[in-house]
Amino acid sequence: MPTAILARLVLAEARRGGLPWLAAGSLALALLLAAFLSQVALTEARNLQLAVIAALLRACAVFLVAVQVSTSVMREVNDKGLELMLSLPLSRASHYIGRLAGFALMAAALALVFALPLLVWATPAAVALWAISLALEGALVAAAALFFAMTLAQPVPAIAATAGLYLLARSMAAIQAIAAGPLVDPSLANQAARFSVEAVALLLPRLDAVTRTDWLLYGAPDAAAFFAAMAMLGVYGVLLAAAGLFDFYRRSV
């Protein structure tokens, strides 16, 4: 099946491109940080280690996925590999979905590897849910990075756009809380700004509700809330894939 073959090629490219070494370096950095925190923390050392390491590994996973997707696409475009692939009897949908499936599998592999050290500090059930959430979050980031890499001409703008979208989605809940705070001046300008923030929030996924560190600290989340958050990631991932596929079809490569 062409889609499965393309997905395997994406994984092979990531392996040859040094992604496993970068993942190993991220793990080593996290473990060194854990050892350092165990020496300097006066109280709640275990919870502090877990919270900091989980946040670091989540950030590393997102960063590695965004960089790998963007650089892989740009390398294929610059080497005329994309034109060669499109000259084959293969639809653009198969090409795009195959690459996205490969990147999603890569994100899932990173989530699994990064979740394993957390078993030292958290329960297996909480770690499993955290890993599933990180895998889907990584797949969403891969869909966004693929969309921007196919749309923009250079890897740096594509990575920056992906990072900007991710950080905005992660911090939107805090921005909403600030905009609706009790100390905000009830002027017309502030009300307009608040409505603007609410409008932007409707267009973004609630990434603050997924891959949460408190799942590891205080136990697994409620099943309904967890599946709702995962469904939200799936919906936004499909929307990004559809937008990227639409743009890919209308472009002349």
N, C-alpha and C positions, 0 to 999 in steps of 0.2 A: 504494500500500500504506500503510495507516494508520501502521504502525510507522516506516516510512521518513519519512513526512511529519512525525511528531512529532520524530524525530531531527533533521530539518532545522530545525524550529522552535526546538529547543534550541540548535543552533549559531548560528542567527540572533539569538536572544536574548543569547547570550554575546558575539557580535560587537557588538551594539548597546549592551550593558551595560558596555563598556570593557575587556573581558578582553584584547584585543590590546594596548591601551596598558599594562596592568599587566604583560603578558609583555615588552613592549619595555622597560619600566622595570627589570624583573628582569635582562634582558640587559645593559642599560646599567650597572647596578650591578655585575654580574659582570665586565664588561670594565674598568670603573674599578678594581675590586679587583685584576684581573690586572695593570694598569699600575702600581698601587701596589706590589704584591708584587715586580714586576720591578726596582723601585728599591731595596727594602729587603732582599731575600734575598741572603745572602752566597754560599750554595752551593745546588745543586739547585733553582735558581729555576724552571726549567721544570716540574719535577715538583710543586713546591709550588703553582705557579699552577694546574696542572691539577687537583690534588687539592682545593684550596679551591674553585675555581670549579665543579667537578662537584658537590661536596656542596651548595654554595649553590643551584645551578640545580635539583637534585633536590628540595631543601626548598621552593623557590619553586613548583615544579610541583605538588607535593603540596598545599601551602597554597592555591594558586589554585584547584585542582580542588575541594577541600573547601569553600572559601568560596563558589565559584560555584554548586555544587550546592545547598548549604544555603540560600543567599539566594534562588536561583531558585525552589525549592520553596516556601519560606515566602511569597514574593511572590505566587505563584500561589494559595496557600491564602488569604491575606489579601484578595486581589482577587476572590475567588470564581471564579477561572479554573478551578480544579480541579473545582468543582461543575458548571460549564458544560461542561467536557470530558466528565464522566461522564454528563451528560444526553444526550449524543450516542450514536448506535448504535455504540459502541466498547467492547470488553471492557476490563476493568481490566487484564488481562494485556497487551493491546496498548498500553495507555496507559503502564504501568509499564516494560515492556521497551523501548518507543520512546524514552522519556525516558532510560533507562539507556544505550541505544545512542548517543544523542546526546551524553551526557556522556562516554562512553568514547571517541567520536571526538574530542571536545574535548581529552581527555587525550592522545590520540595526536598531535594537532596540536601541543600544547604540547611534547611530548617531541621531536618533529621539530625544532621551532624552537630549543629549548634545546640540542639535540645539535649543531647546525651549527657554533657557535663552537668546539666542542671539536676540530674537525678541524685547527685550528691547532696543537694540541699532541699529538694522538693519531692512531693509524692509522685509516683508514676502516672497517676490519673491526671494530675494538674499539668505535668510536663507534656503528656500526650496531647491534651487540649491546646496547650500553648504552641506545640509544634505544628498541629493542624492549622491553627490560626495563622502562624507565621508562614506556613507554606502557601496558604491562600492569599495572604497579604503580599508575599513575594510574587505570586502569579499576577496579582493586580499591578504591582510595580513593573513587572515585565511587560504587561500589556500597555501601560502608559509609556514606558521607555521605547518600546517598539513603534508605537504611534508617533512619538516625537522624532525618533531616529529616521523613520521613513519620510517624515514631513520636512524636517530641517536638514540643512546641508552639512553640518559639522557635528562632531560628537560632543564638544563642550556645551553648545546651546541645548542639545538634546538632554544631556545629563542635568544641566541646570534647570531646564523646564520640568523634568521628572522630579528632581529634588524639591523644586518650588511647589509643585502640586502636592507632593507627599507631605511636606512640612505644613502647608496650609491646611490640608485635610486633618493632620494630626493635632493642630493647634486651634482648629475652628471652635471647638467647645469652649476653650479658654477665652477666645476673642468674643464669643457671644456673651459669656458671663461678664466680661468687662464692659461690653456695650450696654448691657442691661442692669448694671450695678446700681445700687441705691444712691450713690454719690454723683451719678451722671446728671448734668444739667438738662432739665426737660425742655430744651429749646428746639426749634424747628430743625436746625442743622443736625443736632444730635439725634433727633428722632429719625431723620432721613438716613443718617449714617447707620443707625441701628437696623432699620428696615433693609438697607443695602447688605449689611452683614448677614441678616437672616436669609435674604435672597441667595447670596453666595453659598451659604451653608446648605441650602436645599439642593444645590448642584454637586456637592462634594460628598464622598463617602465618609462615614463617621469612623475614622481610623483610630480615634481615641478609645473606641469601644472594643477593639480587637487586640489580641496578643498583649494582654494586660499583665503587668508584673504582679498585681495583687492576686491573680489566680494562683501563682506559685507560692505567694506568702501565706494566703488565708484559705486556700482550698479551691476546688473547681467551681466554676460559675454555675448559675442556674441553667438547666438544659435549654429552656425556651429562649433565654437571652442569648445563649451561645449560638444556637442554630439560627436565630434571627440575625446575629452579627455576621455569621458565615454566609447566609443567604444574601445579605447586603453586599459583601465582597464579591460574591458570584455575579450579582446583577451588574455591578459597576464594571467588573471585568469583561462581561459580555458586551456592555455598551462601548467600552474602549476598543475591544476587538472589532466590533461592527464599524466604529468610526474609522479605525485604521484601515480596515478592509475597503470601506467606501473610498477613502482617499487613495489607496493603492490602485484601485480600479480606474479612477479618473485620471491618474497621472500617466505621463508618457515617460517610461524609463529608458 
